[in-house]
Amino acid sequence: MADNSTETSTTNFSINDGIASLLQDSAKENQAVDEAQPDEAEMVEAGDPEVEADDTEGDEADAEDADDQEAEIDPDDASDDEAEDDADQEPELFTVKVDGEEFEVDLETLKSGFMMQSAFTKRSQALAEERKVLEGEMQNAREARDTYLQNAQQIAQILQAQTQQEPDWASLREELDPKEYADAIYLHQQRKEQLAQTNNEIARINAERAKEAQYNFSKHMESEKQMMLDAIPEWQDDKVRNDERVQVIEYAKKFGYTEQEIALAADHRAIRALRDSWLLSKLNSKADLAKKKVKAAPKVAKAGVPKTKAETVTRRQRELRSRFDKERSMSAAIELLQSQS
């Protein structure tokens, strides 16, 4: 009985010790595993090469799928989309006419052109006003100059009358005291100098007026020349103009115009009328020459045997007899009787 209890106690101890030993070994193994495996945070921070490789392969696969999808897009659909975008972005066009020619422009160009035209119009109006003011000032200056010239001419006439005749200095020397005599000589000399200065001023003003008149005449000739070319388009050709000009001048001389009068001819209307008259005379000359040629041409005999005068009279009488037989009129009878007489 005692052996059995001892045996049972030994068995129980052995079992308990085995279980405890197993539990301790299991705890040690778990602790070893926990120490051998790093934390997830550490694994994330360290970066597992296998995980990174997997992620990289996944990204490359996604990129290839996206490229394949883009490659599978229909080109026609893409071009249609682009055309729609271009159509949406195409600006609205407006038709404008410039010098009789039509152009299509967008709104921005139209606005820009309007602003430029508006600025040009304002500038032109400002220049016109400035020119008008300047012309007014020039006209006032010319009027003041003409008034100054008239006064200078009147002063010159007075000084000319005073200094025209030289005084009798011998008589004045006896009549005047030395101071008065010296004053008379000085006054006379001063008037002569004033007359010379006044004459020089008159000459200067006249030269200035002549220069201005020449300038105005040149401008007038340029304007008349342009209007002449517009009225006679054929004369825009230098050769035609020079050739016809010589003939027109010779034609004008037939009517008594002198070389000087022809050289001073500036009115394009008169020149055109003279040229038209010259052209008409040329046509008339050709017509007269044609008439003379027709008259001078020999008569061509008609085909057949030539007829004598008697045969012609007999034929005429037969025609008149036939007419009288048909009409039985007084006029037909008279013509028949006249042909027989």
Summary of the structure (lengths in Angstrom):
residues: 341
radius of gyration: 64.0
end to end distance: 214.7
largest distance: 214.7
contacts: 684
relative contact order: 0.02
helix: 83%
strand: 4%
